Amino acid sequence: MLAPHHISATNRVRAAATGRVRDVVSGRVRTAVVVHVGRDAIYLDVGGFCLGVLTKSASAVPCGLHTTLPSLTDALGAGTRTVPGSTARVGGGALLLDGTDVVVGRLIDASVPALPAASAQRARRELSGRLRRLPDVCRELPDVALKLLGDGHESAVPLLLGRGGGLTPLGDDVLCGWLATVAAAARGGHHVEKSRAVAGAVTALAARHTTALSATLLDCAARGEALPQFRRLVRDLASGDDPGSSVSALLAVGHTSGSGMALGVSLALDLLVRSPTERTLV
């Protein structure tokens, strides 16, 4: 059995995290494998769950330990041995990474707000005129896949999973936006039966067809957890507030990640409007 590891740490960093991430950190002690190292984020594979260590400037993914560090070298040092393929230890209340303990000091909620069924029509109308960048994104993905996803058909999933470069391929970003929007609608009492098959296909295929980080973010989205910029957009769409600034904030995420998620929102709203569970506003 692995011994508690916090004794060997030379530095301690406090982080904010969701309850799910807290449970990973407070669970049994096990080895984690580093899959990505950057200035603002380090990602580790913990038994199939991709755990992030994030600076204050990093994208605030729901699977991360959110620190207030300006850069990770402030905690790990310029001579860090943390590289892709290296290992760390997580569990027992901390992540031990290159002599630094990262502990959860505060819980945060990454849940998307409820999107009532009565808001779907208005939300689609408000959003449609503000997504001028999306045609460029659409050209990078198969038309048939986007049409199938807009119809809530699970056959869209293998056509989108892993399509694109980077830690979170564009096709996965679209699926994340779609899944999180459907989850928000379900919280608002708008349940679409077709969405279960799409979510099931993502669960069955993601681990083998995309990156570890993207697979974890897809799982988070299906659970209704998303980036702050995404949650703000859903909140504005649900309340009827002007979504202009929240759309801009989401589109600014990453190179194409925010645009992909916004496209997913739009496709999900198309499905929700065609599958009402109660009278929608017109």
VENLINRA-V62782 format. One record per residue. RES is the residue in one letter. NEAR is the number of other ideal C-beta (glycine too) atoms within 10 Angstrom. Layout:
# VENLINRA-V62782
RES	NEAR
RES	NEAR
This chain:
# VENLINRA-V62782
M	4
L	11
A	9
P	13
H	18
H	15
I	8
S	11
A	18
T	9
N	14
R	13
V	22
R	13
A	23
A	18
A	27
T	22
G	11
R	15
V	27
R	19
D	12
V	21
V	20
S	14
G	14
R	10
V	17
R	14
T	14
A	23
V	15
V	20
V	17
H	16
V	18
G	13
R	12
D	16
A	19
I	30
Y	26
L	26
D	18
V	23
G	13
G	10
F	19
C	24
L	27
G	25
V	28
L	25
T	20
K	12
S	12
A	20
S	18
A	19
V	25
P	29
C	23
G	26
L	27
H	23
T	21
T	12
L	20
P	12
S	14
L	25
T	13
D	14
A	21
L	21
G	15
A	6
G	7
T	17
R	11
T	19
V	10
P	11
G	8
S	15
T	11
A	22
R	20
V	26
G	20
G	18
G	16
A	22
L	29
L	21
L	28
D	20
G	15
T	21
D	21
V	26
V	18
V	23
G	13
R	10
L	11
I	18
D	9
A	24
S	17
V	27
P	18
A	18
L	29
P	19
A	21
A	18
S	24
A	29
Q	17
R	17
A	31
R	18
R	13
E	19
L	18
S	12
G	9
R	18
L	17
R	9
R	15
L	16
P	9
D	10
V	21
C	14
R	8
E	14
L	21
P	14
D	9
V	11
A	21
L	21
K	13
L	19
L	27
G	18
D	15
G	23
H	16
E	19
S	14
A	27
V	25
P	16
L	15
L	27
L	22
G	18
R	19
G	21
G	10
G	15
L	21
T	26
P	23
L	24
G	28
D	31
D	29
V	33
L	33
C	27
G	27
W	32
L	26
A	31
T	31
V	31
A	25
A	30
A	30
A	18
R	18
G	21
G	13
H	23
H	14
V	19
E	8
K	14
S	24
R	15
A	14
V	25
A	22
G	13
A	18
V	27
T	14
A	13
L	17
A	23
A	13
R	9
H	19
T	25
T	19
A	21
L	24
S	24
A	25
T	26
L	31
L	26
D	23
C	25
A	29
A	23
R	18
G	23
E	22
A	29
L	26
P	16
Q	20
F	28
R	23
R	19
L	32
V	28
R	17
D	20
L	25
A	22
S	14
G	12
D	13
D	11
P	21
G	12
S	12
S	20
V	25
S	13
A	17
L	26
L	23
A	11
V	21
G	17
H	11
T	22
S	26
G	25
S	25
G	29
M	32
A	26
L	26
G	27
V	28
S	22
L	24
A	30
L	27
D	19
L	22
L	27
V	17
R	12
S	18
P	14
T	16
E	11
R	9
T	18
L	13
V	7
